[in-house]
Amino acid sequence: MLVRDGGVDDVSVQPADVLQAVLTRGGRSFAVAHNHPGGTLDPSVADLMLTRRLDQAAATIGLRFLGHILVAGDQWMAMPAANATAAGASGRGRGRSSRAGSTGEA
């Protein structure tokens, strides 16, 4: 589901918008993903802050935030939520996308 459509340089996403979209659809857990059109998988300060804010906000209202996925071309990287990592989820991964799906190294 698309929450925001951004420009080449920036998009503003508020945790409340994401959580509202999850709750109105009856969700209990969620992840977010977006592309980095510049081609780098390095998370920006805004990416790190959004991940932390979503994790905290979700925990406050009883939702499970699974993580934040960055996509650059045919590569991806997952930034897991703090709660997902503590629960035994894999850390970070990089991999290649294919038409059959994504595969990555944990």
NORPEGI-V216799 format. One record per residue. RES is the residue in three letters. D_FIRST is the distance of its C-alpha to the first C-alpha in Angstrom with 2 decimals. Layout:
# NORPEGI-V216799
res: {RES/RES}
d_first: {D_FIRST/D_FIRST}
This chain:
# NORPEGI-V216799
res: {MET/LEU/VAL/ARG/ASP/GLY/GLY/VAL/ASP/ASP/VAL/SER/VAL/GLN/PRO/ALA/ASP/VAL/LEU/GLN/ALA/VAL/LEU/THR/ARG/GLY/GLY/ARG/SER/PHE/ALA/VAL/ALA/HIS/ASN/HIS/PRO/GLY/GLY/THR/LEU/ASP/PRO/SER/VAL/ALA/ASP/LEU/MET/LEU/THR/ARG/ARG/LEU/ASP/GLN/ALA/ALA/ALA/THR/ILE/GLY/LEU/ARG/PHE/LEU/GLY/HIS/ILE/LEU/VAL/ALA/GLY/ASP/GLN/TRP/MET/ALA/MET/PRO/ALA/ALA/ASN/ALA/THR/ALA/ALA/GLY/ALA/SER/GLY/ARG/GLY/ARG/GLY/ARG/SER/SER/ARG/ALA/GLY/SER/THR/GLY/GLU/ALA}
d_first: {0.00/3.79/6.37/9.34/10.96/14.15/17.53/19.56/20.98/18.79/15.77/16.14/13.64/15.17/14.81/15.17/12.04/9.99/12.32/12.22/8.53/9.54/12.82/12.09/10.36/13.39/12.13/14.99/13.74/10.88/10.80/9.57/10.13/11.38/14.19/17.77/19.20/22.65/22.70/23.49/21.84/23.74/21.66/22.55/23.95/20.83/18.72/21.26/21.40/17.69/17.76/20.85/19.71/16.50/18.80/21.40/19.34/17.60/21.11/22.55/20.60/20.65/17.19/17.13/15.48/15.59/15.45/14.34/14.18/15.72/15.90/18.94/19.87/20.25/20.59/18.39/19.34/18.07/19.16/19.36/19.53/23.15/22.86/21.31/24.17/26.70/25.58/26.36/23.17/23.95/24.41/23.21/22.74/22.93/22.78/22.32/19.54/20.75/19.69/20.27/17.93/18.45/21.69/22.95/25.86/25.65}
